[in-house]
Amino acid sequence: MKETDNYTVSGKVITLAGFTAEAGDYLTVMGIEGAAAIDFGQEAIDAIAEINATKKSATTEINTTKESATTEINGIKTSAINEINTVKTDTIKRINDVVAELP
């Protein structure tokens, strides 16, 4: 990290602004009392792969659920339209039958 990079230190926590670790990155922090190193190697690669797989699986599940819900809603909508049309047709027929019986 260069001197011009933005960072804050609070207790034992170092916060880096504008730094995103990628697999293969290596970060060394040196201080008066010692140094610490973080290697963003294979563990980071595996973690990123697991996160991406979980995201893909969740997206697939959400899309499947959305498609199922849409299909069910469309089925209910079609049934409702059919029922309304049946009631309408029966009502018109009854009215016409009553009108036909009028003197």
N, C-alpha and C positions, 0 to 999 in steps of 0.2 A: 504494500500500500504506500502510495506516495504521500508526502507531507500535505499536499493540497487536497487529498481526499477528505470527505466529511465523515467524522466519527465522534461518538460521545462515549464516555466511560462513566458508569455509575456502579460503584462497588466492584463486583466481579463481572459485570455485564458490559460488553462492548457492543455498541450499536453502530453499524455501518450504513451510511446513506448512499443509495445508488449502487450497491454492490449485490450482485446476484451470483451465487456460486454455481458453477457447472461442473460436471464430471471431469476430473483431471486437474481441477484447480487446487492450489495448495496455498493455505494462508498461515503465516507465522506472525504471532503477536509477541513482541519483546517488551519487557518492562524492567523496572529496577530490581524486582525480586525474582526475575526469571523469565522464561519464555514458554509459550504454548504454541502448538502447531495443530492445524486441522487439515486433513487430507480428504478432499472431495473426490475420492477414487471409486473403486468398485462398489462400495456400499452405497454411494450416492447414485451410481448408475442403476443399481438394483432397486433402490427406493424410487427413483424417477420412473423406472419401468413398471413397478408395482402401482404407483399412483396413476400412471397413464392407463394401465389395464383396468384398474378399478373405475376410472372415469369412463372408459369405453363401455364397460359392463353396465354401469349406472345409466349412461345415455341410452343404450340399447333397451334396458328395462323400462325406462321412462317412455321411450318412443313406442314400445310394445303396449304399455298400459294406455297411452294416449290413443293409439289406433283402436284398441279394444273398446275404450270408452266412447270414441267417435262412432264406431259400428253399433254399439248398444244404443246410443242416443238416437242415431238415425233410424234404428229399428223401432224404437219407442215413438219417434216422430211419425213414421210411416203408419204405425198402428193407430195413433191418435187421429191422423188425417183420415184414414179409412173409417174409423168409428164415427167421426164427425160427418163424413159423407153419407154413411149408412143412416144415421139419425136424421140428417137433412132430407134424404130421399124418402124415408118412412114418414116423416112429418108432412112433406109435400103430398104424398100419396093419401094420407089420412085426411088432410084438408080438402083435397080434390074429391075424395069419397063423400065427405060431409056436404060439400057444395053440390055434388051430383044428386044428393038426396033431398035437397031443398026444393020446396014447391015452386 
